Amino acid sequence: MEYFISPTIPSEVADQIKLHIEKVGKPLLEPFYPKQIQTVLEAEELKGAFYLSTQVDYQQPILSWIEFNDEYIGEDIEFFTEDMGLSEDELDDEADPDLVYEHWVNNPAPSQTPNGKAYHLLEFFDLGPSSVVLDDLNLDHLLGYISFVDGPQPGSNYRGVTVSSPAALSALQWKLTDLNTGIKILAT
């Protein structure tokens, strides 16, 4: 599923962003940074769009067998008691770190990837009008859009956020600061 949001910003800010991009060709972010930074998002430009991600955290999770099942396996409890030989009392014990590591590296949960964390961080903010059809946003007078993608095709567990242009990225930074989120976007 994919849906689109057009950041709502004042017209004088939009004019400032457009002028800056005409002169420099890059997003206008720094003047819009929050005073108190709590989270940093990285915006990597690929083929004209910016892919947002959280800064990479390579610390392997420590999970109980129940948490490991919920996060990676999705089996009935009988799988662990019968097939893996664990008692019900052991299900709250720490799962085998090597097994957790294997799943963590090779099959990360969408919410635990850097792109997925950006998706979950931004999805509930009131950033502006949204639609599952891009044409419904009436982009003629806007600076661009933000795209929230969750499993773009069958079998895909990708979850992430892209921003359509440097102007839309600038508008997103302004909007996040206006909402007092404490989020700073770094463009690479």
C-alpha positions in Angstrom: 0.0 0.0 0.0 1.1 3.5 -0.7 -0.3 6.9 0.2 0.8 10.4 -0.3 0.9 13.6 1.8 1.5 17.1 0.8 3.1 19.2 3.6 1.0 22.2 4.6 3.2 25.3 5.0 2.6 29.0 4.8 3.0 30.6 1.3 5.8 32.9 2.5 7.8 29.8 3.6 7.0 28.1 0.3 8.3 31.2 -1.6 11.5 31.2 0.5 12.1 27.5 -0.3 11.5 27.9 -4.0 13.9 30.9 -4.2 16.6 29.0 -2.3 16.3 25.9 -4.5 16.4 28.1 -7.7 19.7 29.6 -6.4 21.4 26.7 -4.8 19.6 23.6 -6.2 19.5 21.9 -2.7 16.9 21.6 0.0 16.6 24.5 2.5 16.8 22.7 5.8 19.1 24.4 8.3 16.9 27.5 9.0 14.1 25.2 9.8 15.9 22.9 12.3 14.3 22.6 15.7 16.1 24.2 18.7 15.9 20.9 20.6 16.9 17.9 18.5 15.6 14.5 19.6 15.8 12.5 16.5 17.9 12.7 13.3 16.5 11.4 10.0 18.8 10.9 7.0 17.5 11.8 3.5 19.4 10.0 0.8 18.8 11.3 -2.7 18.3 8.6 -5.4 16.9 9.3 -8.8 15.4 12.6 -7.8 13.6 11.4 -4.7 14.8 11.4 -1.1 14.6 8.2 0.9 14.3 8.8 4.7 15.8 6.6 7.3 16.8 6.7 10.9 20.5 6.6 11.7 21.6 3.0 11.7 21.6 1.2 15.0 23.6 -2.1 14.8 22.9 -3.3 18.3 21.4 -6.8 18.1 18.1 -7.1 20.0 17.9 -9.3 23.1 14.5 -11.2 22.8 12.7 -13.8 24.8 11.4 -16.8 22.8 7.9 -15.2 22.8 9.3 -11.9 21.5 11.4 -13.7 18.9 8.3 -15.5 17.7 6.3 -12.3 17.5 9.0 -10.4 15.7 10.4 -13.0 13.2 8.7 -16.4 13.2 4.9 -16.0 13.7 4.3 -19.6 14.6 1.9 -21.2 17.2 3.5 -21.8 20.6 3.3 -25.5 19.9 6.1 -25.0 17.4 8.5 -24.0 20.2 7.3 -26.6 22.7 7.0 -29.5 20.3 9.5 -28.8 17.4 12.1 -27.0 19.4 11.7 -28.9 22.6 11.1 -25.9 24.9 8.8 -26.1 27.9 6.2 -23.4 28.4 8.2 -22.1 31.3 11.2 -21.5 29.0 9.3 -19.3 26.5 10.0 -16.2 28.6 13.7 -17.0 28.7 16.2 -15.3 26.4 16.1 -16.8 22.9 19.3 -18.3 21.4 21.4 -15.2 20.5 22.8 -16.9 17.4 19.3 -17.6 16.1 18.1 -14.1 16.9 21.2 -12.7 15.1 20.5 -14.8 12.0 16.9 -13.5 11.7 17.8 -10.0 12.7 20.4 -9.7 9.9 18.7 -11.8 7.2 15.0 -11.0 7.8 14.5 -7.8 9.7 11.1 -6.9 10.8 9.9 -3.9 8.6 9.5 -1.8 11.7 13.1 -2.4 12.7 14.8 -1.3 9.5 16.1 2.2 9.3 13.5 3.0 6.6 10.8 1.3 8.6 11.7 3.3 11.7 11.3 6.5 9.7 7.9 5.3 8.4 6.7 4.6 12.0 8.2 7.8 13.3 6.4 10.0 10.8 3.1 8.2 10.0 0.9 9.7 12.7 2.0 13.3 12.4 -0.5 15.7 10.8 1.7 16.8 8.0 -1.0 17.9 5.6 -3.6 16.5 3.2 -3.2 12.8 2.3 -4.6 10.5 -0.4 -4.0 7.1 -1.9 -4.2 8.8 -5.3 -1.5 11.3 -6.0 -3.8 13.3 -8.4 -6.2 14.0 -5.5 -3.6 16.2 -3.8 -3.8 18.9 -6.6 0.0 19.3 -6.7 -0.1 22.3 -9.1 0.4 24.9 -6.4 2.3 22.6 -3.9 6.0 21.9 -3.5 5.8 18.1 -3.9 4.7 15.2 -1.7 5.7 12.6 0.8 5.1 9.0 -0.1 4.5 6.4 2.6 5.1 2.8 1.2 4.2 -0.4 3.1 4.8 -3.5 1.0 4.8 -2.1 -2.5 4.1 -5.5 -4.1 3.0 -9.0 -2.9 5.7 -10.7 -0.8 7.6 -7.5 -0.1 8.1 -6.4 3.5 9.6 -3.0 2.6 8.3 -0.1 4.6 9.6 3.4 4.0 9.1 7.1 3.3 10.2 9.0 0.2 10.0 12.7 -0.5 9.5 13.8 -4.1 11.8 16.8 -4.4 14.2 19.1 -2.6 11.3 21.6 -2.1 9.1 18.9 -0.5 12.0 17.9 1.8 12.4 21.5 2.9 8.6 21.8 3.5 8.7 18.5 5.5 11.5 19.9 7.7 9.6 23.1 8.3 6.4 21.2 9.1 8.2 18.8 11.5 9.7 21.8 13.4 6.3 23.6 13.4 4.8 20.5 15.0 7.6 20.6 17.7 8.7 17.0 16.9 12.4 17.6 17.6 13.2 15.9 14.3 16.1 17.1 12.2 16.6 16.0 8.6 20.1 15.6 7.1 20.3 15.4 3.3 23.1 13.4 1.7 
